[in-house]
């Protein structure tokens, strides 16, 4: 058994940009085999790009308020304590509402396949003017 305290020194907090819109930070908590666990912080209006995971993804909302949407599906609000499971291979995005920050523990299995940006018009059309649903 290995017990860690805090983020390992070789895994620095990093602002993401190539696969997100807005200000998104992530800390890798675990990277073993095909399993990845991250702490993610989304500033208001920030979000991932569309993506999928071959082994699925679990999101646990620690604080704030966010949205998740599967391609072609309804936007679902996420609040503290909510757990969301995205089935393997299902394209989706997740991020903060327009008016709140979001902190999540993210666990995914296998690599990430990035499939395109969630643009400003697309985000506004699905998520309204900034109020959580």
N, C-alpha and C positions, 0 to 999 in steps of 0.2 A: 504494500500500500504506500502511495506517495501522497503526502498532504502538502499543498502549496499555500502560501500566505501572500495574497496580493498578486498583482500581475508580474510575471517573471521579468527580470531586468532586460532580457534580450527581446522582449515583445513590447515595444513602445507603443503608446497611444498615437494614432495617426488620423489625420483628417483625410477622408476619402474624397475622391473627385471623379475618377474615370468612370465609375459605375453608380454615381449618385448625383442628385441635383440639390443644391443648397449646402448647408454646413452639416456634415455627418462625420462623427468620429467613431472609431472602433478600437477596441482593445481585444486582442486574441487571448482568451483564457485557456483554451485547450486546442491543440492541433496534433492529434494522434491518429495514425491510419487515415481513414476516410472521414473521421469525425472532427468537426470544428465547432467550438463554442466561442462566442464573442459577446462582449458588452457593447451595445451601440447607443449612441446619443444622437438624436435628430433635433436640430433647431426648428422652430416653427416653419412650416412649409417645405421642409426638407424631406427627401424620399429616395429610395433606391430606384434603379432602373428596373424595367421588366426583367425577370430572371426565373430560372427553374433549377431544381436540385434533383439529381437522379435517385437519391435516397430519401427525399422529403426534407421538410424544415419545420421546427417548432419555434414559436415566438412566445416569450413570456414578458408581458408588460410590467415593468418595475414601477414606473411613474410616468405622469403626463397623460397625453391622449393622442392616439394615432388612428390611421386607417390602413386597411389591407384590402386588396382587390385581386381576384383571379381574373384572367383574361376573359372578357365577355360576361363577367359576373357583377353583382352588386358590391358597392363599397361597404365594408363592415368596420364599425368603430371598435377600437381596442382601448381599454382602460386598465388601471392598476389591478393586477391579479388575474387578468385574462390570459388564457393560454390558447394559441391558435396553432393547429397542425395543417400544413399544406402537403397534400399527397405527392409522392414522387412524380417528377416530370410535369407538374402543373405550373404553368406560367403565371407569375404574380408580381406585385410590387407592394411595399409597405413603407410607411413613414409617418411623420408628424402631421397633425392637422395644421391648418393655416395659422391658427392662433395659439397653439400650445407646443411645448417641447415634448419629446418622447424619449424614454430610456427603456431599452429592451435587452433581455438575455436571449441570444439567438443561438440555436443549435441546429446544425444541418449535417447531412450525411452525403458524402461524395462532393465532387467539385460543383462550382456554380457555372451555369451557362447563362451569360448575359445576352438579352435579345433586343434591347433598344430602350431609349430614354422615354420616360413619362414626361411629356412636354408640358409647358405652362397651360396651354389651352386645354389639353386633355385632363390635367389635374383640376383646373377650375370647372370644367364641364361635369366631371364626375363627383366633385367634392363641394360644390357650391362656393359661396363667397368667403368661406373661412369658418363657418360654424360646424361643430361636430354633429354627426347624424345620430 
